[in-house]
Amino acid sequence: MIKKCLFPAAGYGTRFLPATKSMPKEMMPVVNKPLIEYGVDEAIQAGMNRICIVTGRGKNPLMDHFDKNYELEHQISGTNKEELLVDIRDIIDSAYFTYIRQREMKGLGHAILTGRELVGNEPFAVVLADDLCVTNEEQQGVLAQMAELYKQFRCSIVAVEEVPEEETHKYGVISGQMLRDDLFRVDNMVEKPDPGTAPSNLAIIGRYILTPDIFDIIEQTEPGKGGEIQITDALMQQAQTGCVLAYKFKGKRFDCGSVEGYIDATNYCFEHVYKKGKHKELAQQQTGKK
């Protein structure tokens, strides 16, 4: 039902300077894959094969990554290194990629509005690559979980998780009517509330499903916190005139926008994703020999 996923990827990544001086933060590797590849893979698994990326200056490596590199592939063709490209080849073959440049950094709301020409008049997902979400083999990815909810409710949905009260000032925070243990109808939403003023400890993370009327709302939204156009302000307006849901997703999320979260994500993915994959490969090789 939802085919398009928008990736706002025009930010400078200043918290990772000097590394991000010449490399997009979305291309920073978690083990052997760039951050954005994890998000794109999650979107494809949720049935969203139209990947729309909002880029900026210095972001050409994003486009190069999701394209063929004929010289490299020729050099490693027929060697054991070729298998290292299997995952990214599958992604390239499974999705269509479109790009648009955000000329000015005016906040997440503005970045999403910039993607309007790519999305058109249909519901769409938004992924912030900074937030790496992982689930176990028995669980759907976070976007797939949210897409199932959209089939039922047909309204905008934000993913939330509980955070310590002393950290609520870092996030957009919601409160609302509980529909079930993991689902709320939003009645209040505040971007980075001052300490001690948050309406709850349910913080919005970088996964959204949005209905297309959000674009018109963003256009009418005045700059808010930090002088930027905040998607939380637009969603609050949407909640007042219609319906916005907040979903406590199943899975684990890492804040790779911080150095500490990035290191935690790398360690986790090495132990639970990379090494697990290597064990599977070895088992398959041994089975083949038998």
C-alpha positions as CSV (number, residue, x, y, z in Angstrom):
1,M,0.0,0.0,0.0
2,I,2.8,2.4,0.8
3,K,5.5,2.3,-1.9
4,K,7.6,5.4,-1.3
5,C,10.1,6.0,1.5
6,L,11.7,9.4,2.0
7,F,15.2,9.8,3.4
8,P,16.1,13.3,4.6
9,A,19.9,13.2,4.1
10,A,21.1,16.8,3.6
11,G,22.4,17.5,7.1
12,Y,26.1,18.3,7.8
13,G,26.7,15.7,10.5
14,T,28.7,18.2,12.6
15,R,28.7,15.9,15.7
16,F,31.0,13.6,13.8
17,L,33.5,16.2,12.5
18,P,36.2,15.9,11.2
19,A,35.1,12.6,9.7
20,T,32.0,14.2,8.1
21,K,34.0,17.1,6.6
22,S,34.4,14.9,3.4
23,M,32.0,12.0,4.0
24,P,28.2,12.2,4.4
25,K,27.2,11.0,7.9
26,E,24.7,8.7,6.3
27,M,27.7,6.9,4.7
28,M,29.5,6.2,8.0
29,P,29.9,2.4,8.3
30,V,28.3,0.3,10.9
31,V,30.6,-2.7,10.6
32,N,30.7,-3.0,6.8
33,K,27.6,-1.2,5.7
34,P,26.8,2.5,5.7
35,L,24.0,3.7,8.0
36,I,21.7,4.6,5.2
37,E,21.9,1.1,3.7
38,Y,20.3,-0.4,6.8
39,G,17.4,2.1,6.5
40,V,16.9,1.4,2.8
41,D,17.0,-2.4,3.4
42,E,14.3,-1.9,6.1
43,A,12.1,0.1,3.7
44,I,12.4,-2.6,1.0
45,Q,11.5,-5.3,3.4
46,A,8.4,-3.3,4.2
47,G,7.4,-3.3,0.5
48,M,8.6,0.2,-0.1
49,N,10.7,0.0,-3.3
50,R,10.6,3.7,-4.3
51,I,13.4,5.3,-2.4
52,C,13.4,9.1,-2.4
53,I,16.5,10.8,-1.0
54,V,16.8,14.5,-0.1
55,T,20.4,15.4,-0.5
56,G,22.6,18.5,-0.2
57,R,26.1,19.7,-1.1
58,G,28.8,17.0,-0.7
59,K,26.3,14.1,-0.8
60,N,27.2,12.6,-4.1
61,P,28.6,9.4,-2.4
62,L,25.0,8.6,-1.5
63,M,24.1,8.4,-5.2
64,D,27.3,6.5,-6.0
65,H,26.6,3.9,-3.3
66,F,23.2,3.0,-4.8
67,D,24.6,2.6,-8.3
68,K,26.8,0.1,-10.1
69,N,30.6,0.6,-10.0
70,Y,31.7,-1.1,-13.1
71,E,35.4,-0.7,-12.6
72,L,35.3,-2.2,-9.0
73,E,33.0,-5.0,-10.1
74,H,35.3,-5.8,-13.0
75,Q,38.4,-5.9,-10.7
76,I,36.9,-8.3,-8.2
77,S,34.8,-10.4,-10.7
78,G,35.5,-14.1,-10.1
79,T,37.2,-13.6,-6.7
80,N,35.9,-14.3,-3.2
81,K,35.5,-10.6,-2.7
82,E,32.6,-10.5,-5.2
83,E,30.2,-12.0,-2.6
84,L,30.7,-8.9,-0.4
85,L,28.6,-6.9,-3.0
86,V,25.7,-9.4,-3.0
87,D,23.6,-7.4,-0.5
88,I,24.0,-4.0,-2.1
89,R,23.4,-5.5,-5.6
90,D,20.1,-6.9,-4.3
91,I,19.1,-3.5,-3.0
92,I,20.0,-1.8,-6.2
93,D,18.0,-4.4,-8.2
94,S,15.0,-4.3,-5.8
95,A,14.4,-0.5,-5.7
96,Y,14.2,2.7,-7.7
97,F,16.1,5.7,-6.4
98,T,15.3,9.3,-7.0
99,Y,17.1,12.4,-5.5
100,I,16.4,16.0,-4.9
101,R,18.6,18.7,-3.4
102,Q,17.7,20.7,-0.3
103,R,19.3,24.1,-0.9
104,E,18.9,25.4,2.7
105,M,18.9,23.7,6.0
106,K,15.6,24.8,7.6
107,G,14.7,21.8,9.8
108,L,13.2,18.4,9.3
109,G,9.8,19.7,8.3
110,H,11.4,21.7,5.5
111,A,13.5,18.7,4.4
112,I,10.3,16.6,4.1
113,L,8.6,19.4,2.2
114,T,11.5,19.4,-0.2
115,G,10.8,15.8,-1.0
116,R,7.2,16.6,-2.1
117,E,8.1,16.5,-5.8
118,L,9.5,13.0,-5.4
119,V,6.6,11.7,-3.2
120,G,3.6,13.2,-4.9
121,N,0.0,12.9,-3.6
122,E,0.2,9.5,-1.7
123,P,1.0,8.3,1.8
124,F,4.7,7.7,2.4
125,A,7.2,6.7,5.0
126,V,10.1,8.8,6.4
127,V,13.3,7.3,7.7
128,L,16.1,9.2,9.5
129,A,19.2,7.1,8.9
130,D,20.7,8.4,12.2
131,D,18.3,6.0,14.0
132,L,19.3,2.5,13.3
133,C,16.5,0.0,14.2
134,V,17.0,-3.7,14.5
135,T,14.6,-6.5,15.2
136,N,15.1,-10.3,15.8
137,E,14.3,-12.9,13.1
138,E,10.8,-13.4,14.5
139,Q,9.8,-9.8,14.2
140,Q,9.0,-7.6,11.2
141,G,11.1,-4.5,10.7
142,V,9.9,-1.3,12.3
143,L,8.6,0.2,9.0
144,A,6.8,-3.1,8.2
145,Q,5.1,-2.9,11.6
146,M,4.0,0.6,11.0
147,A,2.8,-0.2,7.4
148,E,0.5,-2.8,8.9
149,L,-1.0,-0.3,11.3
150,Y,-1.5,2.1,8.4
151,K,-3.6,-0.4,6.6
152,Q,-6.0,-0.4,9.5
153,F,-6.0,3.3,10.5
154,R,-5.1,5.2,7.3
155,C,-3.6,8.2,9.2
156,S,-0.1,9.5,10.0
157,I,1.9,7.4,12.5
158,V,5.1,8.2,14.4
159,A,7.3,5.6,16.1
160,V,8.0,6.3,19.8
161,E,10.0,4.7,22.6
162,E,10.3,5.4,26.3
163,V,13.4,7.4,27.3
164,P,14.6,8.6,30.7
165,E,13.0,11.9,31.8
166,E,16.4,13.6,31.8
167,E,16.7,12.9,28.1
168,T,13.3,14.1,26.9
169,H,14.8,17.5,26.0
170,K,16.6,15.9,23.1
171,Y,13.4,14.6,21.3
172,G,10.0,15.4,20.1
173,V,7.7,14.1,22.9
174,I,4.1,13.0,22.7
175,S,1.2,12.4,25.0
176,G,-2.2,10.9,24.1
177,Q,-5.0,8.6,24.6
178,M,-3.9,4.9,25.0
179,L,-5.7,2.7,22.5
180,R,-3.8,-0.4,23.5
181,D,-0.5,-1.0,25.3
182,D,1.6,0.0,22.3
183,L,-0.6,2.5,20.5
184,F,-1.7,6.1,21.4
185,R,-3.9,8.7,19.7
186,V,-1.7,11.8,20.0
187,D,-3.2,14.9,21.7
188,N,0.0,16.8,22.4
189,M,3.4,16.9,20.8
190,V,6.3,19.1,21.8
191,E,9.7,19.5,20.1
192,K,12.6,19.3,22.6
193,P,10.7,20.4,25.7
194,D,12.6,22.3,28.4
195,P,13.7,20.0,31.3
196,G,10.8,19.1,33.5
197,T,8.1,20.2,31.1
198,A,7.8,17.1,28.8
199,P,4.2,15.8,28.5
200,S,5.5,12.2,28.9
201,N,8.6,10.2,28.4
202,L,7.5,8.9,25.0
203,A,10.0,10.2,22.5
204,I,9.6,10.2,18.7
205,I,12.3,8.4,16.8
206,G,13.2,8.5,13.1
207,R,10.4,6.5,11.6
208,Y,7.2,8.1,10.3
209,I,4.3,7.2,8.0
210,L,2.7,10.4,6.8
211,T,-0.4,11.2,4.8
212,P,0.1,13.6,1.8
213,D,-1.9,16.4,3.4
214,I,1.1,16.9,5.7
215,F,2.8,18.9,2.9
216,D,0.1,21.6,2.9
217,I,0.3,21.8,6.6
218,I,4.1,22.2,6.6
219,E,3.8,25.0,4.1
220,Q,1.7,26.9,6.6
221,T,3.9,26.0,9.6
222,E,5.9,28.8,11.1
223,P,9.5,28.2,12.2
224,G,9.5,26.8,15.8
225,K,12.2,25.5,18.1
226,G,15.7,26.6,17.0
227,G,14.1,28.8,14.3
228,E,13.5,25.7,12.1
229,I,10.4,24.3,10.5
230,Q,9.6,21.4,12.8
231,I,7.7,18.3,11.6
232,T,6.4,17.9,15.2
233,D,4.6,21.3,14.9
234,A,3.0,20.2,11.6
235,L,2.0,16.8,13.0
236,M,0.5,18.6,16.1
237,Q,-1.7,20.6,13.7
238,Q,-2.6,17.4,11.9
239,A,-3.5,15.7,15.2
240,Q,-5.8,18.6,16.1
241,T,-7.7,18.5,12.8
242,G,-7.6,14.8,12.2
243,C,-5.7,11.9,13.7
244,V,-2.1,11.1,14.4
245,L,-1.0,7.8,16.1
246,A,2.1,7.1,18.1
247,Y,3.3,3.5,18.1
248,K,5.7,1.8,20.5
249,F,7.6,-0.4,18.1
250,K,9.0,-3.8,18.7
251,G,12.7,-3.9,18.3
252,K,15.9,-2.0,19.4
253,R,16.9,1.5,18.3
254,F,20.3,3.1,18.3
255,D,20.9,6.8,18.1
256,C,23.7,6.9,15.6
257,G,23.6,10.7,15.6
258,S,25.7,10.5,18.7
259,V,29.2,9.0,19.0
260,E,28.1,6.8,21.9
261,G,25.1,5.5,20.1
262,Y,27.1,4.9,17.0
263,I,29.7,2.8,18.9
264,D,26.9,0.8,20.6
265,A,25.3,0.1,17.2
266,T,28.6,-1.0,15.7
267,N,29.2,-3.4,18.6
268,Y,25.7,-4.8,18.5
269,C,25.6,-5.3,14.8
270,F,29.1,-6.9,14.8
271,E,27.9,-9.4,17.4
272,H,24.3,-10.0,16.3
273,V,24.2,-9.3,12.6
274,Y,27.7,-9.6,11.0
275,K,29.0,-12.6,13.0
276,K,25.7,-14.3,12.8
277,G,25.7,-13.9,9.0
278,K,29.3,-15.3,8.9
279,H,28.2,-18.4,10.9
280,K,25.3,-19.0,8.4
281,E,27.7,-18.7,5.5
282,L,30.1,-21.2,7.0
283,A,27.2,-23.6,7.8
284,Q,26.0,-23.4,4.2
285,Q,29.5,-24.0,2.9
286,Q,29.9,-27.1,5.1
287,T,26.5,-28.4,4.0
288,G,27.4,-27.9,0.4
289,K,30.6,-29.9,0.9
290,K,28.7,-32.8,2.3
